[in-house]
Amino acid sequence: MTKTFRPWSTEQRWLLPPSVQELVPPEHVAHFVRELVREQLDLETIFAVYDEERGAPPFHPTMMTALLLYAYTQGVYSSRKIARACEQRVDFMAVTALQRPDFRTVNEFRGRHLVSLQGLFKQVLRLCQKAGLVKLGHVALDGTKVAANASKRKAMSYERMLKREVELAAEVARWFAEADAADTSEDAEHGADRRGDELPAWVVSKQKRLDKLREAKAALEAEAAASAAKKDDEPDGSSGRGGGGGEPPQKPKAKAQRNFTDPQSRILKTGDGFVQGYNAQLAVDGEHQVIVAQQVVAEQNDAPQLPSMLAQIRSHLGRQVHELSADNGYFSETNLRELKKRRVRGLLAPGRCKHGDTQRSTKKRAYKSALAREMTARVRRGGHRSRYRLRKQIVEPVNGHIKEARGFRRFSLRGLGKVRGEWTLVCIAHNLLKLARYGA
């Protein structure tokens, strides 16, 4: 018995061009992101940049914005991979209407409008609030270390810089002397106007390395001097240097480090060792795990970020959160006073503990004030059912979604300003997916 199959003709041509609505199913998130950007986001600051008619018409800014945001929702962050997806994936074609911007165009658009794209975070967050996805009943705060676009092997301590500078200077001086001797010998042998008197490439390379090392050393010294000057200006005069005007300028600590690839990144400690990167902060609402505040800093400590995150929530949503939980990295007297001033019920762990462990280890600093004692009692209250448990089921899964499900484990851009813009795009993409899933 012969089986009948559907015809498959690779030479068959379309009689009519396809509609973007037909490329993927109607409920696909590609349609959602494209139409949301077209109809509900204000892109005035992006359009304002295009103020002249010279040159060929560029790709439409709305399409490029929708393409970037959709790519981030799909875990595609590289400009080359985005351009390749526009040629190979029908869901990307549904966003671009079959247009194919190359990777340079995608990268230049992102870099040119990075600040304006950050402003879309508040707009998308307001849409989530309007759809009922944000209640601000309980917000969990956490920081996660994300690798920078730099290797920690390209960092050098100040102590090592001092030694290496002397070694490189001696080596470069010796090579220049050898090069001069070689030039003199060759001039005598070949004549002064003959080729052969150029400096070898290895001399230039070492010289550039020495220049870069001296630049990094000077930057560390400038940071140390600025820090010392700031301490001298403190009202209590607690500078630690006697306050004398004739004191020599403060030098960096021997172990102070600076990275040659991304100088603003830092070596940060994580649960798996050390990473050259940044500290990315997230504040997540407990209703549907929508990110309500975010920022990136180049420092290890989480505690100083709590006040600015609370201020960001108030600025974005017009009111303050009722209850906030965070791990022991945020526990400090300053933060306890900040929570009281803003009338936020805090749940800050006073010491490290395993999830579900009612016998929490508390540090001595946890009992230095009435606020600290009150916080310790509040976190302990309820044992396994303490409201502090909500933190691990609200904010930690969001970090997992971003790093594991969507594969964002390393920044592509360099410098704190650009890294903050890239992290904002990641957070916008997360909120767009929440809005697509629950906001309909």
DRENTI-30093 format. One record per residue (C-alpha): x, y, z; residue in one letter. Coordinates in steps of 0.25 Angstrom, whole numbers, plus 2048, in hexadecimal, padded with zeros to 3 digits. Example, Ala and Ser with C-alpha at 12.3 -4.5 7.8 and 13.67 -1.06 7.14 Angstrom:
<nodes>
8317EE81FA
8377FC81DS
</nodes>
This chain:
<nodes>
800800800M
80680D7FCT
805819806K
802827801T
80A832806F
809841806R
8108487FAP
81D84E7FDW
8228577F2S
82F85F7F5T
82D8677E8E
81F86C7ECQ
81E87B7ECR
8148837F4W
8098897ECL
8088947F6L
812899801P
80F89480FP
80A89D81AS
81289E827V
80689A82EQ
80788C827E
81688982AL
813884838V
806881840P
7FD88C844P
80088A853E
80F88B851H
81789585AV
81E89B84DA
8108A1849H
80F8A6858F
81C8AD859V
81B8B384BR
80D8B984DE
8108BD85BL
81C8C5856V
8148CB84BR
8088CF852E
80B8D1861Q
8198D6863L
81E8E4861D
82A8E4858L
82B8F4857E
8398F585DT
83E8EA852I
8378F1847F
83D8FF84BA
84B8FA847V
8478F9838Y
846908835D
84B909826E
848902819E
857900814R
85B8F2811G
8528E580DA
8468E3815P
8498DB822P
8418CF827F
8358D482FH
8398D783EP
82C8D0843T
8308C383BM
83E8C4841M
8398C684FT
82F8BA84EA
83A8B1848L
8448B4853L
8398B285EL
8348A5858Y
8428A0856A
8458A2865Y
83889B868T
83D88F860Q
84B88F867G
85289485AV
85B8A085EY
8678A0854S
8648A9848S
86A89F83ER
860894844K
85589E843I
8588A1834A
859892831R
84C890838A
84589A82FC
84A891823E
847884829Q
83B885833R
82D88782FV
82A88D83DD
83489883BF
82F89A82DM
82189C833A
8278A883BV
82F8AE82FT
8258AB824A
8308A481DL
83A8AF81EQ
8488AB820R
8518B5828P
85F8B1828D
8678AF835F
86E8BD834R
8608C4833T
85B8BC83FV
8678BF848N
8688CE843E
8598D0846F
85A8CA854R
8678D2857G
8618DF852R
8548DE85AH
8588D7866L
8548E286FV
8468E4869S
8448D5869L
8468D5878Q
83A8DE879G
8318D3874L
8338CC881F
82A8D5888K
81F8D587DQ
81F8C687DV
81E8C588CL
8128CF88CR
80B8C6882L
80D8BA88BC
8088C2897Q
7FC8C688EK
7F98B788BA
7F98B489AG
8068AD89AL
80D8B68A4V
8078B78B2K
8138BB8BBL
80E8B38C6G
81B8AC8C7H
8288AF8C0V
8348A68C1A
8428AD8BEL
84E8A58BAD
85C8A78B3G
86289E8A9T
87089E8A3K
87189F894V
87E89D88DA
8838A9885A
8898A9877N
8978A787DA
89F89C883S
8A489D891K
8B289988CR
8B38A6885K
8B28AD893A
8BF8B189BM
8C18B58A9S
8C88C28ACY
8D38BB8B3E
8D68B38A6R
8D58BF89EM
8E08C58A5L
8E98B98A3K
8E58B7895R
8E78C6891E
8F68C5895V
8F78B888EE
8F18BD881L
8F88CA881A
9058C3882A
9028B9878E
8FD8C486EV
9098CC871A
9128C086ER
90B8BD861W
90B8CB85CF
91A8CB85FA
91B8BE857E
9138C484CA
91C8D184BD
9288C884BA
9228C083FA
91E8CC838D
92C8D2839T
9328C5834S
9288C4829E
92B8D2825D
9398CF824A
9378C381CE
92C8C7813H
92C8D6813G
9248E081AA
9198E180FD
9178D280ER
90B8CB815R
90D8C3822G
90D8CF82CD
8FF8CD831E
8FD8C8840L
8F88BA841P
8EA8B7844A
8ED8B1851W
8F38BE856V
8E68C6853V
8DD8BB859S
8E58BB866K
8E58CA866Q
8D68CA865K
8D48C0870R
8DD8CA879L
8D58D6875D
8C88CE879K
8CD8C9886L
8D28D888AR
8C48DD886E
8BD8D288FA
8C78D589AK
8C48E4899A
8B58E189AA
8B68D98A7L
8BF8E48ADE
8B48EF8A9A
8A98E68AFE
8B18E58BCA
8B48F48BCA
8A58F78BAA
8A18EE8C5S
8AB8F48CFA
8A79028CBA
8988FE8CEK
89C8F98DCK
8A39058DFD
89790D8DCD
88E9068E6E
88990F8F1P
88E9068FCD
89C9068F6G
89E8F78F7S
8A78F68EBS
8B18EC8F2G
8BC8F58EDR
8BD8FF8F8G
8B790A8EFG
8C49108ECG
8C59198E0G
8D49148DDG
8D19068DDE
8D48FE8D0P
8C98FA8C7P
8C28ED8CBQ
8C78E18C2K
8BE8D68BEP
8BE8C98C6K
8C88BE8C1A
8BD8B58BDK
8B48C08B6A
8B18BB8A8Q
8AE8C089AR
8A98B988EN
8B08BD881F
8A48B9878T
8988BF880D
89E8C888BP
8918CA891Q
88E8BC894S
8938B58A1R
8978A88A6I
88B8A38AEL
8898978B7K
87E88D8B4T
87A8808B9G
8828798AFD
88F8818B0G
89388F8AAF
88E89689EV
8928A2896Q
8848A9895G
87A8B289BY
86F8B18A6N
8618B18A0A
8568B58A9Q
8478B08A8L
83B8B48B0A
82F8AA8ACV
8218AC8AFD
81B89F8B6G
80E89F8AEE
81389A8A0H
82289C8A2Q
8238A989AV
82F8B189CI
82C8BE8A2V
83A8C48A4A
8488C189FQ
8568C689EQ
8648C289CV
8708C68A5V
87F8C38A5A
8808BF8B3E
87F8B28BBQ
8768B78C7N
8678B78C5D
8638BF8D1A
8658CD8CBP
85C8CA8C0Q
84F8C88C8L
84B8D78CAP
84D8DA8BBS
8458CE8B7M
8398D38C0L
83A8E08BAA
83A8DA8ACQ
82D8D38B0I
8268DF8B5R
82B8E78A8S
8268DC89FH
8188D98A5L
8148E58ADG
8138DE8BAR
81C8D68C4Q
81D8C78C6V
8168C28D3H
81F8B68D6E
82E8B48D1L
8368A78D4S
8458A68D1A
85189D8D5D
85B8A08E0N
8648A88D6G
85A8B38D7Y
85A8B38E6F
85F8C08ECS
85B8CB8F6E
85A8D58EBT
8508CC8E3N
8488C98EFL
8468D88F1R
8438DA8E3E
8388D08E3L
8328D68F0K
8338E48EAK
82B8DF8DDR
8218D78E6R
8258CA8DFV
8248BD8E7R
8318B78E5G
8368A98E5L
8458A98E5L
84C89D8E9A
8568A18F5P
85F8958F2G
86288A8E8R
85987E8E9C
8548728E1K
8468738DAH
83C86E8E4G
84586E8F0D
83E8748FCT
84B874904Q
8528808FDR
860884900S
860893904T
86C89C904K
8708A590FK
86C8B1907R
85E8AC907A
85B8B0915Y
8628BD916K
8558C5915S
8468C4918A
8438C4909L
84D8B8907A
8478B1912R
8398B390DE
83D8AF8FFM
8438A2904T
83789E90CA
82E8A1900R
8368988F6V
83688D901R
82788E903R
81F8838FDG
82B8798FBG
82A8728EEH
81E87A8EAR
8258878EDS
8218928E2R
8308938DFY
82F8858D8R
82888D8CDL
8358938C8R
83B8868C3K
82E8838BBQ
82D8918B5I
83A8978B1V
84388B8B0E
83B8848A5P
83C89189DV
84B89189DN
84A882899G
84188688DH
84A891888I
85788988AK
85387A887E
84687B87FA
84A887876R
859885877G
85D89387BF
86A890883R
87489A87ER
8728A8879F
8768AB86BS
8798BA86DL
8848C1875R
8848CC87FG
87A8CE88AL
8718D8882G
86F8CE877K
86E8C2880V
8628C9887R
85B8CB87AG
85D8BC876E
8588B7883W
84C8C0882T
8488BA874L
8498AC87BV
83F8B1886C
8368B787BI
8368AA874A
8328A2881H
8278AB884N
8228AA875L
82189B877L
81989D884K
8108A787DL
80E89D871A
80B89287AR
802898885Y
7FE8A5880G
7F58A1874A
</nodes>
